[in-house]
């Protein structure tokens, strides 16, 4: 990617983050689930864990 492409991507992500901060929590939960995002919190250690897996929406099936 060029420097300008990265710059535009960062600006776009900033807009997305701002929209997500105002979104309905149930809709955000569904989006995060579809994206494979998992968040955990350890209240004893005050640690937040975040992981994201591959987002697979379709699979190839059937025999060959």
N, CA and C atoms as an extended XYZ file, in Angstrom:
192
Properties=species:S:1:pos:R:3:atomname:S:1:resname:S:1:resid:I:1 pbc="F F F"
N         0.846       -1.185        0.000 N   UNK     1
C         0.000        0.000        0.000 CA  UNK     1
C         0.884        1.239        0.000 C   UNK     1
N         0.384        2.262       -0.640 N   UNK     2
C         1.118        3.524       -0.635 CA  UNK     2
C         0.830        4.279        0.663 C   UNK     2
N         1.638        5.274        0.927 N   UNK     3
C         1.441        6.085        2.129 CA  UNK     3
C         0.059        6.749        2.113 C   UNK     3
N        -0.362        7.220        0.962 N   UNK     4
C        -1.673        7.874        0.861 CA  UNK     4
C        -2.808        6.881        1.103 C   UNK     4
N        -2.677        5.661        0.611 N   UNK     5
C        -3.698        4.641        0.843 CA  UNK     5
C        -3.811        4.309        2.333 C   UNK     5
N        -2.682        4.206        2.999 N   UNK     6
C        -2.688        3.931        4.437 CA  UNK     6
C        -3.349        5.085        5.180 C   UNK     6
N        -3.013        6.304        4.795 N   UNK     7
C        -3.593        7.489        5.429 CA  UNK     7
C        -5.125        7.498        5.284 C   UNK     7
N        -5.622        7.203        4.086 N   UNK     8
C        -7.077        7.160        3.868 CA  UNK     8
C        -7.732        6.048        4.680 C   UNK     8
N        -7.065        4.909        4.777 N   UNK     9
C        -7.590        3.790        5.557 CA  UNK     9
C        -7.706        4.169        7.032 C   UNK     9
N        -6.696        4.821        7.563 N   UNK    10
C        -6.717        5.232        8.965 CA  UNK    10
C        -7.856        6.215        9.221 C   UNK    10
N        -8.068        7.159        8.327 N   UNK    11
C        -9.171        8.121        8.478 CA  UNK    11
C       -10.505        7.395        8.438 C   UNK    11
N       -10.652        6.440        7.533 N   UNK    12
C       -11.888        5.661        7.436 CA  UNK    12
C       -12.120        4.862        8.713 C   UNK    12
N       -11.072        4.238        9.233 N   UNK    13
C       -11.211        3.456       10.463 CA  UNK    13
C       -11.573        4.346       11.643 C   UNK    13
N       -11.074        5.563       11.669 N   UNK    14
C       -11.429        6.494       12.732 CA  UNK    14
C       -12.933        6.771       12.690 C   UNK    14
N       -13.471        6.960       11.487 N   UNK    15
C       -14.911        7.188       11.335 CA  UNK    15
C       -15.711        5.965       11.776 C   UNK    15
N       -15.227        4.780       11.434 N   UNK    16
C       -15.900        3.536       11.833 CA  UNK    16
C       -15.879        3.392       13.351 C   UNK    16
N       -14.738        3.660       13.963 N   UNK    17
C       -14.630        3.560       15.418 CA  UNK    17
C       -15.579        4.532       16.102 C   UNK    17
N       -15.708        5.728       15.563 N   UNK    18
C       -16.617        6.713       16.136 CA  UNK    18
C       -18.068        6.240       16.009 C   UNK    18
N       -18.424        5.684       14.868 N   UNK    19
C       -19.783        5.173       14.676 CA  UNK    19
C       -20.061        4.001       15.608 C   UNK    19
N       -19.081        3.108       15.770 N   UNK    20
C       -19.268        1.958       16.657 CA  UNK    20
C       -19.434        2.384       18.109 C   UNK    20
N       -18.781        3.453       18.502 N   UNK    21
C       -18.892        3.908       19.893 CA  UNK    21
C       -20.311        4.361       20.226 C   UNK    21
N       -21.076        4.732       19.199 N   UNK    22
C       -22.449        5.203       19.407 CA  UNK    22
C       -23.494        4.152       19.041 C   UNK    22
N       -23.065        3.001       18.554 N   UNK    23
C       -23.989        1.981       18.059 CA  UNK    23
C       -24.671        1.240       19.207 C   UNK    23
N       -25.809        0.658       18.889 N   UNK    24
C       -26.563       -0.159       19.835 CA  UNK    24
C       -25.705       -1.351       20.268 C   UNK    24
N       -25.578       -1.601       21.575 N   UNK    25
C       -24.735       -2.696       22.060 CA  UNK    25
C       -25.087       -4.066       21.481 C   UNK    25
N       -26.363       -4.332       21.252 N   UNK    26
C       -26.754       -5.630       20.680 CA  UNK    26
C       -26.272       -5.765       19.245 C   UNK    26
N       -26.332       -4.672       18.486 N   UNK    27
C       -25.846       -4.714       17.108 CA  UNK    27
C       -24.325       -4.864       17.075 C   UNK    27
N       -23.636       -4.174       17.994 N   UNK    28
C       -22.180       -4.317       18.063 CA  UNK    28
C       -21.796       -5.745       18.416 C   UNK    28
N       -22.509       -6.348       19.354 N   UNK    29
C       -22.200       -7.721       19.756 CA  UNK    29
C       -22.347       -8.662       18.564 C   UNK    29
N       -23.397       -8.472       17.780 N   UNK    30
C       -23.607       -9.316       16.602 CA  UNK    30
C       -22.500       -9.114       15.569 C   UNK    30
N       -22.112       -7.857       15.356 N   UNK    31
C       -21.031       -7.554       14.412 CA  UNK    31
C       -19.733       -8.195       14.860 C   UNK    31
N       -19.389       -8.036       16.150 N   UNK    32
C       -18.150       -8.607       16.666 CA  UNK    32
C       -18.164      -10.122       16.550 C   UNK    32
N       -19.314      -10.729       16.794 N   UNK    33
C       -19.420      -12.185       16.666 CA  UNK    33
C       -19.178      -12.613       15.228 C   UNK    33
N       -19.770      -11.895       14.282 N   UNK    34
C       -19.595      -12.230       12.869 CA  UNK    34
C       -18.153      -12.038       12.416 C   UNK    34
N       -17.449      -11.090       13.045 N   UNK    35
C       -16.052      -10.839       12.696 CA  UNK    35
C       -15.083      -11.754       13.443 C   UNK    35
N       -15.602      -12.539       14.388 N   UNK    36
C       -14.746      -13.430       15.148 CA  UNK    36
C       -13.969      -12.733       16.253 C   UNK    36
N       -14.480      -11.590       16.717 N   UNK    37
C       -13.809      -10.828       17.776 CA  UNK    37
C       -14.276      -11.334       19.134 C   UNK    37
N       -13.318      -11.606       20.018 N   UNK    38
C       -13.639      -12.041       21.379 CA  UNK    38
C       -12.911      -11.144       22.368 C   UNK    38
N       -13.633      -10.690       23.389 N   UNK    39
C       -13.059       -9.839       24.411 CA  UNK    39
C       -13.283      -10.508       25.765 C   UNK    39
N       -12.258      -10.481       26.593 N   UNK    40
C       -12.380      -11.035       27.941 CA  UNK    40
C       -11.830      -10.011       28.932 C   UNK    40
N       -12.278      -10.119       30.179 N   UNK    41
C       -11.813       -9.205       31.218 CA  UNK    41
C       -11.539       -9.993       32.487 C   UNK    41
N       -10.353       -9.811       33.048 N   UNK    42
C        -9.973      -10.426       34.317 CA  UNK    42
C       -10.031       -9.330       35.375 C   UNK    42
N       -11.117       -9.304       36.179 N   UNK    43
C       -11.284       -8.214       37.147 CA  UNK    43
C       -10.243       -8.233       38.273 C   UNK    43
N        -9.661       -9.385       38.541 N   UNK    44
C        -8.667       -9.466       39.603 CA  UNK    44
C        -7.338       -8.823       39.195 C   UNK    44
N        -6.996       -9.000       37.938 N   UNK    45
C        -5.744       -8.430       37.423 CA  UNK    45
C        -5.971       -7.137       36.657 C   UNK    45
N        -7.245       -6.779       36.440 N   UNK    46
C        -7.604       -5.580       35.655 CA  UNK    46
C        -6.985       -5.651       34.254 C   UNK    46
N        -7.160       -6.805       33.620 N   UNK    47
C        -6.588       -7.044       32.298 CA  UNK    47
C        -7.706       -7.351       31.311 C   UNK    47
N        -7.614       -6.723       30.159 N   UNK    48
C        -8.559       -6.974       29.073 CA  UNK    48
C        -7.820       -7.758       27.990 C   UNK    48
N        -8.453       -8.818       27.504 N   UNK    49
C        -7.885       -9.603       26.416 CA  UNK    49
C        -8.749       -9.453       25.168 C   UNK    49
N        -8.126       -9.357       24.023 N   UNK    50
C        -8.853       -9.200       22.766 CA  UNK    50
C        -8.230      -10.127       21.736 C   UNK    50
N        -9.079      -10.871       21.042 N   UNK    51
C        -8.583      -11.717       19.964 CA  UNK    51
C        -9.556      -11.638       18.803 C   UNK    51
N        -9.041      -11.857       17.625 N   UNK    52
C        -9.870      -11.864       16.422 CA  UNK    52
C        -9.428      -13.024       15.554 C   UNK    52
N       -10.391      -13.783       15.093 N   UNK    53
C       -10.095      -14.917       14.240 CA  UNK    53
C       -10.519      -14.633       12.814 C   UNK    53
N       -10.301      -15.578       11.960 N   UNK    54
C       -10.723      -15.403       10.563 CA  UNK    54
C       -12.231      -15.293       10.449 C   UNK    54
N       -12.650      -14.461        9.564 N   UNK    55
C       -14.084      -14.258        9.330 CA  UNK    55
C       -14.478      -15.094        8.125 C   UNK    55
N       -15.220      -16.161        8.346 N   UNK    56
C       -15.624      -17.061        7.258 CA  UNK    56
C       -17.131      -17.011        7.146 C   UNK    56
N       -17.622      -16.555        5.998 N   UNK    57
C       -19.060      -16.464        5.819 CA  UNK    57
C       -19.604      -17.547        4.875 C   UNK    57
N       -18.731      -18.121        4.040 N   UNK    58
C       -19.166      -19.168        3.115 CA  UNK    58
C       -18.132      -20.280        3.112 C   UNK    58
N       -18.601      -21.472        2.862 N   UNK    59
C       -17.691      -22.615        2.790 CA  UNK    59
C       -17.936      -23.383        1.507 C   UNK    59
N       -16.903      -23.987        1.040 N   UNK    60
C       -17.036      -24.838       -0.126 CA  UNK    60
C       -17.441      -26.210        0.380 C   UNK    60
N       -18.483      -26.763       -0.181 N   UNK    61
C       -18.948      -28.062        0.300 CA  UNK    61
C       -19.163      -29.027       -0.846 C   UNK    61
N       -19.555      -30.209       -0.484 N   UNK    62
C       -19.832      -31.214       -1.503 CA  UNK    62
C       -18.610      -32.005       -1.887 C   UNK    62
N       -18.848      -33.085       -2.554 N   UNK    63
C       -17.757      -33.960       -2.999 CA  UNK    63
C       -17.151      -33.493       -4.297 C   UNK    63
N       -16.025      -34.070       -4.611 N   UNK    64
C       -15.359      -33.709       -5.860 CA  UNK    64
C       -15.486      -34.817       -6.858 C   UNK    64
